[in-house]
Amino acid sequence: MKQKTTIGQVIIVLSEHPVLGVLLIPYIAERQDNETVCLIEQAFHASPEAVSRMSDAEREAIDIASHYTEKYLMGVYSREETVSRFLHKLSEDRDRFKNNIRPFIEKKLQEMLELIRKANLLFYQKPPGSKILYAHHAYHVHPHDVESRFTFHIDEKTFRYELQCFYKGQSFSLTEQKPVIVLTSSPSALLLGMELYFFPHIESTRILPFTKKRTISADISQIEKYIDNIVIPIARYHDIATYGLDITEEKRNCKAVLTLEDTVYDEQLLKLGFLYGNQSFNPDFAHEMKKIVYRKESGEIAFFQRHGASEKRAIRLLTQAGLQQISDVHFKLSPDSPEKTITEWIHQNREMLKHSFLLTNNKKNTHYCLDEIQIEQNCDDGPDWFELRITVVIGTMRIPFSRFRKHILEEKKEFLLPNGQMFLLPDEWFSKYGNLLEMGDQTEKGIRLKHAFIGAVQSALDENGLKRFPNKIQIKGIQVPEGLKAQLRPYQQKGFSWMVQLNEQGFGGCLADDMGLGKTLQTLTLLQYIYKPLTSDTTHQEIATISSTSIEKQQPTSDPTGQFSLFGFDNEDELLPDVREIREKNIVVTDPRPIKKQAPRKPATLIVVPTSLLHNWHREAKRFTTLSMTEYNSTTVIPKEHPERFFSRFHLIFTTYGMMRNNIETLRSYCFEYIVLDESQNIKNSDSLTFRATIQLQSKHRLVLTGTPIENSLKDLWAQFRFLQPDLLGEENVFQKQFITPIRQGNTRIEGRLQQLTSPFILRRSKKEVAPELPPLTEETIFCDMTEEQHNYYEQEKNSLRNILLQQPQHIDRFHSFSILNGILRLRQLSCHPQLVFPDFTGISGKVEQIIETFDTLQSEGHKVLIFSSFVRHLEIIAEAFKKRNWKYALLTGSTNNRPSEIAHFTDQKDVQAFLISLKAGGVGLNLTQADYVFIIDPWWNPAAEAQAIARAHRIGQDKQVIAYRFITQNSIEEKILHLQDKKRKLAETFIADSDTLPTFTNEQWADLLD
């Protein structure tokens, strides 16, 4: 074949190393004339500029050759420090070189020779001591393989065989071309004179004798050795002719065998092989084995041919069914496959596998059962339990489901059947039946569970089984109670019906709708339904204990949006009177109608809310219901021995978490009809006094309301369900072991099981889902630069904190942890304004300047803006800047005395365009739809807190597009907090998360926040 050179081209030169043997070395060469090439240097030494001008093939040649340089081999195969010492030792240990090092070199030489053939690289012989190469020094590289044909003769005295070689159908002699140089021994690559030939599937030791003579002979006494070592191996790949030796042909069927294998990465693979009688083979079509030749026990020689078409069909079946071939023998699930695991794929393709493959286990050498699987179910509904009877039918075998209990709970997929076959448990069984077997008790008939585990029953039963319990499974529409003075939206109607259904079944529930969707209204509708007070024309006894004017003054108006307003009344007098007023008044109401015998009065409902929401709940209950109500506060006087004398006079008792915690002795002595916890994330910490007090309360029914059922930790969910359904998730340490730890380790199956248990008791709807008419929410991040002085303060603090982390890497005591958290806090504050850390600082903050500039534009356009911060001092700095510019504003913090007045100042005054709110004081419960812009001026670790704040404006009743701006200081810890928020947000969306309010990090992870 013709080859051309270019200036600076890489050519390959044959070299004979005194220790390493024949090598192929790439050189940089330049052409001097049409017939002459001059070697410049070995290509290993080429400059980066020269390498950049090379072709891909030339660079690949250099890379291949670099693997058999002296220095590289010494680094891989020796601990010697000098090349000369390495080569000396290698020359003394030829066995090690022959068995270990030379095979590696030849593997690389094969790559080089294949590259020479494929890329037409020039291949030269180098005369000793000269850099000038002429045309007659160029080797002729034959691009095609040599075809070898052997003839074997056996008579009474001798065994002899001959070799004929053909290139492109033309025979050529091996004895006429000299010298003979072996480049690679298996497969053979030989230089015959100046010709390079390739001999596939044959070792050079089988060819070299024929370079000296045409026939090889041996005494008949060695016939058996020659048959085993020469005849049989050669016959597998080459055409042969035999005289005096019979080789009989057999017909064997091809059986495709799939073996299930586990990898070190917990990923299952299928290994494909082909079984011909008792011999198995890999799908190695590239080796082109013509036939399988072997010796029988009788000594006879026989052969059979593999079914290439059948083997290719087996591979085609697997790839068409959704597997991806990743090697000659291994298959894995294709990224496009609808199945998630190999086990699921096996069950989905059971019929195809049963007819075309044999599925085996690689460890126990047993076959998998691929018979059809049927599940027979029966379920009884007792007074407070379910009893399920499940039978698995596999082929003709009937197996009680309880037999699989140990395997499912221990996540063992393989079950040995009575017939000796292995049964592969479907993946769905582990999530579908795990809770059933974990939480249920084994009985003589089946598995019995308490009603609280209805989620496990729902998962286990098929569609026909579920039809038997429509009242427990489906949400049926309930008519809105008479006397409710509001029009419910469809989703609110469904939420109310869902809570009624839980009430009828004796369950607690978590209404977890997005902020602003009217959880309070849905709850009040439920309570109106539960108590069923008489309508206004017949009401005479229950309301007689309340001021006769307190309810009459309220007109029965409804909010057309179905959403509450804080300001539906003219003055504070519309609130119900204090209990002392009730005691002081002795109102006697006479009614000419005969008094009918009343049904036993239901106990009161206790509604526990954050302090900031107390007035809101009271107003909305009075506005939308006909229920009697009061507040339980520090001025309330209750008979210690008979608290029921106070509580039983009302339908609704409003109190705060603080009052509940401080007066638990009194509250726990009364059994309420309902206990409602609003913003129930307040009990998320199981170590807190609030949580411990809450679980001591007594009631017939329980309800929690929250837009963020999980703010930070998976323990949040446990704490709230400990209140709602104490037996559902078990003790905290058990929950940690069964759910938290596996989910933290990425076990999605356990995550699914937890969702299965809790989903019947959680109802969550998003704004986008239920209120498409709500104007869109746009969220943007505004990045702010620090001023130079601010940046200097920040860097000093960051370096100081980094030194603490690096100098005390193992310290985890409280003082050290406090130092770290305090340092992180200071960095957050410095990102906002240095005055938060250094009160005497007189400079400016880049972020505050950006906030002022942005607000200036918005206020000039007539917009109202909510400005939220975690730091009260940060709000005060903003307020001072507003005063200088004569901008009116409202301010709400934890120290604000008259909250309603401050809220009205913003909502009612058109020229008050800014409401400065601390995140904790006003992040929940407020309805501020007058605003259409929200500023989050410093990020918090938990995105739920920010979402709550934004929902003050973006909620039902809003008719303007809401835009939320997050102000983030560039190159600060605030950018790191944004990344942490993204992680928490993804976890919380599934109600399954695990982290802490302030993340628990190692020192190294804290240090990463500073980079």
Secondary structure, 3 states (H helix, E strand, C coil): CCCCCCCCEEEEEEEEECCCEEEEEEEEEEECCCCEEEEEEEHHHCCHHHHHCCCHHHHHHHHHHHCCCHHHHHHHHCCCCCHHHHHHHHHHCHHHHHHHHHHHHHHHHHHHHHHHHHHCCCEEECCCCCCEEEHHHECEECCCCCEEEEEEEECCCEEEEEEEEEECCEEECCCCCCCEEEEEECCEEEEECCEEEEECCCCHHHHHHHHCCCEEEEEHHHHHHHHHHHHHHHHCCCEEEEECCCEEECCCCCEEEEEEEECCCCCEEEEEEEEECCEEECCCHHHCCCCEEEECCCCCEEEECCCHHHHHHHHHHHHHCCEEECCCCEEEECCCCCCCCHHHHHHHCHHHHHHHCEEEECCCCCEECCCCEEEEEEEEECCCEEEEEEEEEECCEEEEHHHHHHHHHCCCCEEECCCCCEEECCHHHHHHCHHHHHHCEECCCCEEEEHHHHHHHHHHCCHHHHCCCHHHHCCCCCCCCCCCCCCCCHHHHHHHHHHHHHHHHCCCEEECCCCCCCHHHHHHHHHHHHHCCCCCCCCCCHHHHCCHHHHHCCCCCCCCCCCCCCCCCCCHHHCCCCHHHHHHCCCCCCCCCCCCCCCCCCCCEEEEECHHHHHHHHHHHHHHCCCCEEECCCCCCCCCCCCHHHHCCCCEEEEEHHHHHHCHHHHCCCEEEEEEEECHHHHCCCCCHHHHHHCCCEEEEEEEECCCCCCCCHHHHHHHHHHHCCCCCCCHHHHHHHHHHHHHCCCHHHHHHHHHHHHHHEECCCHHHHCCCCCCEEEEEEEECCCHHHHHHHHHHHHHHHHHHHHCCCCCCHHHHHHHHHHHHHHHHHHHCHHHCCCCCCCCCHHHHHHHHHHHHHHHCCCCEEEEECCHHHHHHHHHHHHHCCCCEEEECCCCCCHHHHHHHHHHCCCCCEEEEEHHHHCCCCCCCCCCEEEECCCCCCHHHHHHHHCCCCCCCCCCCEEEEEEEECCCHHHHHHHHHHHHHHHHCCCCCCCCCCCCCCHHHHHHHCC
